Each structure stands twice: as structure tokens, then as C-alpha cells.
């Protein structure tokens, strides 16, 4: 990947172009569309499974009370987050590196 510790769309595009010979613009559009579909699926509440990589899903936590320092009251808080669970293959690959 690139010189930094993050894999960017630009880095992924270069890799796809090198491996497949696709046009750079088409490769970038494909990668962008791929990530947009993952985001759309998760936003719709679907569990998005990528074989050999893992899955993304929405996690809703129990409603809890939190203290609001402005009003000095306890207010209910709903927390929703996105969970990623790596596949067994990915976990093994990470451990071996």
C-alpha cells in the first residue's frame, strides 16, 4: 500500500489497476461503488457479509441514563454503533503476520 499506515481508495485503485489492467477511472468507480453498497446495506440494518473478510452490522445498546451537565438532569441515551467481526481466515492471517 502507500507510505502511510492507511490503505486509501487511491492505493486500492492502483492495486486493482496493476492486478487486472482495468482503466484507473473504472477501477476507482468500482471501489467507490463497492463501499457505498456496504454503507447502504449497513444503514438499512442489514448484516453485510464479505466472505473471507468478515461482516458489518448495526449494534444497538440498551438505553441507559447519562448525566447532562447543562441541565443537571439524567437523560436517556440510545447508542447505536457499527460492529465489524473479522472472518476466521482474516484472523488467522493477522495472527500469522
C-alpha positions, -999 to +999 in steps of 0.1 A: +000+000+000+011+036+003+037+052+025+013+059+054-003+033+076-037+036+060-050+020+028-067+047+008-090+044-022-061+057-043-039+029-030-066+003-037-072+017-071-036+014-081-035-022-068-066-031-088-053-014-120-020-033-116-036-067-109-064-065-135-053-040-161-086-021-157-088+016-166-079+037-135-112+057-136-133+025-139-113+008-110-119+039-088-156+039-096-159+002-089-142+005-055-162+035-045-195+018-055-184-013-035-180+007-004-212+027-010-232-006-012-216-018+021-226+015+037-261+014+023-266-022+035-255-014+070-276+018+071-306-003+062-299-026+092-287-055+071-258-076+081-232-072+053-211-103+050-179-103+029-167-139+026-131-143+037-131-108+052-158-106+078-191-088+084-206-055+094-238-050+113-256-024+134-254-029+172-279-012+194-270-009+231-296-009+259-310+025+267-291+039+297-292+071+317-265+097+314-259+129+332-264+162+313-242+188+330-261+217+313-295+208+327-282+188+358-306+160+348-302+124+339-314+118+304-319+086+284-292+078+259-296+054+230-263+042+215-261+026+181-228+017+165-214-004+136-197-037+146-172-054+124-163-091+131-134-105+111-137-139+094-117-168+107-095-166+076-087-129+083-080-135+120-056-164+111-038-142+085-034-113+110-020-137+137+005-152+112+019-117+103 
